[in-house]
Amino acid sequence: MRKKIEIYIDGLSNKLIKKNVSKKIKGYTYNPSLFASAGVKNYLLTCKNISKAVYPRPVSLEVIADDYKNMITQAIKLSKLNKNIYVKIPITYTNGKYTTDVIDQLIRSKIKLNITAVFNLIQVKHILPFIKNTRSIISVFAGRIYDSGFDASTEVRKIVKYTKKNSKCRILWASTRQVYDIKLADKVNCDIVTVDYSIFKKIKLFNKHWKKFSLETVRQFYSDAIKSNFKI
């Protein structure tokens, strides 16, 4: 892989953050769904604690409003928690309308942004004029594109090519489903790939010899069968 691509971790727990589990981790991303599944009660305080724990590495933290006024207010609050914060703004409101009014105002306020839930080049072309002169992150949900039965690599490649030609922005390959996504993201020249920690740990398997891997798999199945006392 190119040394250029950066690996971010999606939703790493504070316990693992404090352990500083790997120097290969260059940043972190979070969203409201990850916080909900982790049982977070105080959203803003959790964001503050995370930003301090990972500093100076960048961390993307998302607004939870669905209207212009409150998105702006929340984005400002989040940005003031720490210097390493990128505020995540959804590509659209829940009614499908683009959040370009929010994006434009926040860029004018010099707040670092991560535009999230992007699926298509059409969306990128719509928002890029507002962020083209910044180092904003554009998070393309490659995993969910694959989930819908389309080749994410093809779409992300188009997005990367267009974005790099017309802006200073960076493309992040998001919603990864497997460790191989890291190589796919690298192949289409993404700047960043974000993965769950369980996926990140599988990087150590890269270049493992197939014969050894096959034998380990056979032995694992046999061992599990014996331990379970299965009978046929």
C-alpha positions as CSV (number, residue, x, y, z in Angstrom):
1,M,0.0,0.0,0.0
2,R,1.0,3.6,-0.4
3,K,2.4,5.1,2.8
4,K,0.2,8.2,2.1
5,I,-3.2,6.8,3.1
6,E,-4.1,7.4,6.7
7,I,-6.1,4.9,8.8
8,Y,-8.7,6.3,11.2
9,I,-10.6,4.2,13.7
10,D,-14.4,4.4,13.9
11,G,-15.8,4.6,17.4
12,L,-12.8,3.4,19.5
13,S,-13.6,3.1,23.2
14,N,-11.8,5.4,25.7
15,K,-10.2,2.4,27.3
16,L,-8.4,1.5,24.1
17,I,-7.6,5.1,23.3
18,K,-5.8,5.4,26.5
19,K,-3.7,2.3,25.7
20,N,-2.6,4.0,22.4
21,V,-3.0,0.7,20.7
22,S,-1.1,1.5,17.5
23,K,0.9,4.3,15.9
24,K,-0.7,3.3,12.6
25,I,-3.9,5.0,13.8
26,K,-3.8,8.6,12.5
27,G,-7.2,9.8,13.6
28,Y,-10.7,8.9,14.8
29,T,-14.3,9.2,13.6
30,Y,-17.6,9.0,15.6
31,N,-21.3,9.3,14.8
32,P,-24.5,9.4,16.9
33,S,-25.3,5.8,16.2
34,L,-22.0,4.7,17.6
35,F,-22.5,6.8,20.7
36,A,-26.0,5.3,21.1
37,S,-24.8,1.8,20.9
38,A,-22.1,2.6,23.5
39,G,-24.8,3.8,25.9
40,V,-23.6,7.4,25.9
41,K,-25.8,9.7,28.1
42,N,-24.0,13.0,27.9
43,Y,-23.2,13.7,24.2
44,L,-21.2,16.9,24.5
45,L,-19.2,15.8,27.5
46,T,-18.3,12.5,25.8
47,C,-17.1,14.5,22.7
48,K,-15.0,16.7,24.9
49,N,-13.4,13.7,26.7
50,I,-12.7,11.9,23.4
51,S,-11.1,14.9,21.8
52,K,-8.8,15.3,24.8
53,A,-7.9,11.6,24.9
54,V,-6.9,11.4,21.2
55,Y,-5.2,14.9,21.0
56,P,-3.3,15.9,18.9
57,R,-4.7,13.4,16.4
58,P,-7.8,14.6,14.5
59,V,-11.2,13.4,15.5
60,S,-14.5,13.8,13.7
61,L,-17.6,14.4,15.8
62,E,-21.1,14.9,14.5
63,V,-23.9,17.4,15.0
64,I,-27.3,15.9,16.0
65,A,-29.6,18.7,14.8
66,D,-31.7,18.7,11.6
67,D,-32.1,22.5,11.0
68,Y,-29.9,25.3,10.0
69,K,-29.9,27.3,13.3
70,N,-29.2,24.4,15.6
71,M,-26.7,22.8,13.3
72,I,-24.7,26.0,13.4
73,T,-25.0,26.3,17.2
74,Q,-24.0,22.7,17.7
75,A,-21.1,22.9,15.3
76,I,-19.7,25.9,17.0
77,K,-20.0,24.2,20.4
78,L,-18.2,21.1,19.1
79,S,-15.4,23.0,17.4
80,K,-14.6,24.9,20.6
81,L,-14.0,21.7,22.6
82,N,-10.6,21.2,21.1
83,K,-8.3,22.2,18.2
84,N,-8.2,18.7,16.8
85,I,-12.0,18.4,16.1
86,Y,-13.5,18.2,12.7
87,V,-17.3,18.8,12.9
88,K,-19.3,16.2,10.9
89,I,-22.1,17.7,8.9
90,P,-24.5,15.3,7.0
91,I,-24.7,15.9,3.3
92,T,-28.4,16.6,3.6
93,Y,-31.1,17.3,6.1
94,T,-33.5,14.4,6.8
95,N,-35.9,15.9,4.2
96,G,-33.2,15.4,1.5
97,K,-32.3,19.0,1.1
98,Y,-28.6,19.7,0.9
99,T,-27.0,21.3,4.0
100,T,-25.0,23.7,1.8
101,D,-26.3,26.7,3.8
102,V,-24.8,25.2,7.0
103,I,-21.6,24.2,5.2
104,D,-21.1,27.6,3.7
105,Q,-21.6,29.4,7.0
106,L,-19.3,27.1,9.0
107,I,-16.5,27.4,6.3
108,R,-16.8,31.2,6.6
109,S,-16.4,30.7,10.4
110,K,-13.2,28.7,9.7
111,I,-14.5,25.5,11.3
112,K,-12.9,22.3,10.1
113,L,-15.5,20.0,8.5
114,N,-16.1,16.4,7.7
115,I,-19.1,16.1,5.3
116,T,-20.6,12.7,6.0
117,A,-23.1,10.2,4.5
118,V,-21.9,10.9,0.9
119,F,-22.7,8.2,-1.7
120,N,-22.4,9.7,-5.1
121,L,-20.4,12.1,-7.3
122,I,-23.5,14.2,-7.9
123,Q,-23.6,15.0,-4.2
124,V,-19.9,16.0,-4.2
125,K,-20.3,18.3,-7.2
126,H,-23.1,20.0,-5.3
127,I,-21.1,20.8,-2.2
128,L,-17.6,21.2,-3.5
129,P,-17.8,24.9,-4.5
130,F,-18.4,25.7,-0.8
131,I,-15.4,23.8,0.5
132,K,-13.0,23.6,-2.5
133,N,-10.3,25.8,-0.9
134,T,-10.2,24.0,2.4
135,R,-8.8,20.7,3.7
136,S,-12.3,19.5,4.5
137,I,-12.9,15.7,4.7
138,I,-15.6,14.1,2.4
139,S,-16.7,10.8,3.9
140,V,-18.0,8.4,1.2
141,F,-19.9,5.5,2.5
142,A,-18.3,2.8,0.4
143,G,-19.5,-0.1,2.5
144,R,-23.2,1.0,2.1
145,I,-22.7,1.5,-1.6
146,Y,-21.6,-2.2,-1.7
147,D,-24.6,-3.1,0.4
148,S,-26.9,-1.7,-2.3
149,G,-25.3,-3.9,-4.9
150,F,-23.1,-1.4,-6.7
151,D,-19.3,-1.3,-7.1
152,A,-18.1,1.3,-4.5
153,S,-14.6,1.3,-5.9
154,T,-15.9,2.6,-9.3
155,E,-17.9,5.5,-7.6
156,V,-15.2,6.4,-5.1
157,R,-12.5,6.5,-7.8
158,K,-14.7,9.0,-9.8
159,I,-15.2,11.1,-6.6
160,V,-11.5,11.1,-5.8
161,K,-10.5,12.1,-9.3
162,Y,-13.0,14.9,-9.5
163,T,-12.3,16.2,-6.0
164,K,-8.5,16.2,-6.4
165,K,-8.8,18.0,-9.7
166,N,-11.1,20.7,-8.4
167,S,-10.3,21.2,-4.7
168,K,-7.9,20.8,-1.8
169,C,-10.4,18.5,0.0
170,R,-9.7,14.9,1.2
171,I,-11.7,11.8,0.5
172,L,-12.4,9.3,3.3
173,W,-13.5,5.7,2.6
174,A,-16.1,5.0,5.2
175,S,-18.4,2.2,6.5
176,T,-15.9,-0.5,5.8
177,R,-17.0,-4.1,6.0
178,Q,-13.7,-6.0,5.7
179,V,-10.0,-5.4,6.2
180,Y,-9.5,-5.6,2.4
181,D,-11.3,-2.3,2.2
182,I,-8.1,-0.6,3.3
183,K,-6.4,-1.9,0.2
184,L,-9.3,-0.9,-2.0
185,A,-9.4,2.6,-0.5
186,D,-5.6,2.9,-1.2
187,K,-6.0,1.6,-4.7
188,V,-8.5,4.4,-5.7
189,N,-6.2,7.0,-4.0
190,C,-8.4,7.9,-1.0
191,D,-6.6,10.1,1.5
192,I,-8.2,8.3,4.5
193,V,-9.9,5.1,5.4
194,T,-11.8,4.6,8.6
195,V,-12.4,1.2,10.1
196,D,-13.8,-0.5,13.1
197,Y,-11.1,-1.6,15.5
198,S,-12.0,-5.2,15.1
199,I,-11.2,-4.8,11.4
200,F,-8.0,-2.8,12.0
201,K,-6.6,-5.7,14.1
202,K,-6.8,-7.9,11.0
203,I,-4.1,-5.9,9.2
204,K,-1.6,-8.3,10.8
205,L,-3.0,-11.0,8.5
206,F,-1.9,-9.2,5.4
207,N,0.5,-11.3,3.3
208,K,0.0,-14.4,5.5
209,H,0.7,-17.5,3.5
210,W,-2.4,-19.3,2.3
211,K,-1.2,-22.7,3.3
212,K,-0.6,-21.7,6.9
213,F,-3.9,-19.9,7.1
214,S,-5.8,-22.9,5.7
215,L,-4.2,-25.3,8.2
216,E,-5.0,-22.9,11.1
217,T,-8.6,-22.8,9.9
218,V,-8.9,-26.6,9.7
219,R,-7.4,-27.0,13.2
220,Q,-9.7,-24.3,14.6
221,F,-12.8,-26.1,13.3
222,Y,-11.6,-29.5,14.6
223,S,-10.7,-28.0,18.1
224,D,-14.1,-26.3,18.4
225,A,-15.8,-29.6,17.5
226,I,-13.9,-31.5,20.2
227,K,-14.4,-28.9,22.9
228,S,-18.1,-28.9,22.2
229,N,-18.3,-32.7,22.4
230,F,-20.3,-32.9,19.2
231,K,-21.4,-36.3,18.0
232,I,-22.5,-37.6,14.6
